[in-house]
Amino acid sequence: MAGMNGAPAGLVFHVQRFSLHDGPGLRSTVFLKGCPLHCLWCHNPESQSDQPEFVRLSHRCMRCGRCSEQELADPVVHGRGAEDADRCPTGALQAIGTTWSVAALAAELLHDRVFFEESGGGVTLSGGEPLAQAAFATALLRALRAEGVHTALDTCGAVARDVLLLAAAAADLVLYDLKLLDEARHRAATGASNRRILDNLQALAAAGARLWIRVPIVPGTNDDAANLRETAAFLAPLRGIERVELLPYHPTGEAKFARLGMECAVRGTQTPDRARLAALAAPFRDAGLTTFGGNP
């Protein structure tokens, strides 16, 4: 997406301030639209489309007549613009995706500089997959780094290698997701192969990137001993891995699936408790890797 004068523009669906879980310190996390994966447990299904969308919050809608009967029947509203959401009298029509220029978004994020400096925090780009909008994401990382802000890139790794390495070079830290080591199981759970993901992680390690590995723990999907042993064995020889984070499944995404008229395939899955996470961390500790989220 190009903005004025050919500069890249980005489609952002949320900026979360005071985030504690997307890198060191207090952070402002920017969530960008678009993702090459469709994980069964996705916490942000509104990120999967790379286009602006509008959803109707039925509990706020008073059927004022501005929308057609077809639009009222569909949880995702098409053919509307931001001005329509702004004119909705009850705020029932909400936009998912706002266009930003690099300069405008960097300026907005710099309002939080004092919190970054006091906490050792910064800005994290997430999604979706931020490198689905690679030109914008890379330019934003560079602009923030030029201002002395610590930057982190949260990626699934399912992107072209040159794109990933270019963006990673503009980030102080890469948060890298690993779901499943077996290719067939990965394809069934995410809709895509993991070959590029694994190859790209090896390339990042060889390039000297600082890495935090993030493993979502989804009971019944990837929490079996075989997958975790294989994951730990894959990670053990790689350089630059500072920690492995075990991220317990949380049902926050289930309501979002429903709001978008989508089916959540893992609905009802229970969040693993601390004792379970501690047991699942054992293969990583045995491989000499520092773990977080699964410590006793």
Secondary structure, 3 states (H helix, E strand, C coil): CECHHHCEEEEEEEEEEEECCCCCCCEEEEEECCCCCCCCCCCCHHHCCCCCEEEECCCCCCCCCCCCHHHHHCCEECCCCHHHHHHCCCCCEEEECEEEEHHHHHHHHHHHHHHHHHHCCEEEEECCCHHHHHHHHHHHHHHHHHCCCEEEEEECCCCCHHHHHHHHHCCCEEEEECCCCCHHHHHHHHCCCCHHHHHHHHHHHHHCCCEEEEEEECCCCCCCHHHHHHHHHHHCCCCCEEEEEEEECCCHHHHHHHHCCCCCCCCCCCCCCHHHHHHHCHHHHHCCCCEECCCC
